[in-house]
Amino acid sequence: MKIILPSGNTTEIYTEPISVERLLRQLGISLSEVLVVMDGGVIPDDRVLGNDVEIRIIHVVSGG
């Protein structure tokens, strides 16, 4: 799985099928602070990912 991190760095990992939520936990990234994008669309936390995908993790900024 190719992962483009919020910093812009790219990493590749090989794992068993894994949910977005679990992957973010393993990477130490808070689910409430990011969006995960695949093929141009935001994907849900329960989406199961395999090794053949590329995702981008985008840091979300909110203000008030």
Number of C-alpha atoms within 10 A of each C-alpha: 15 15 18 18 17 16 9 11 8 12 10 11 8 10 11 9 12 15 16 19 17 15 17 17 12 9 9 9 17 11 16 8 12 16 17 23 16 13 10 9 11 14 15 13 15 11 12 15 17 14 14 8 11 15 21 21 20 17 17 10 7 6 3 2
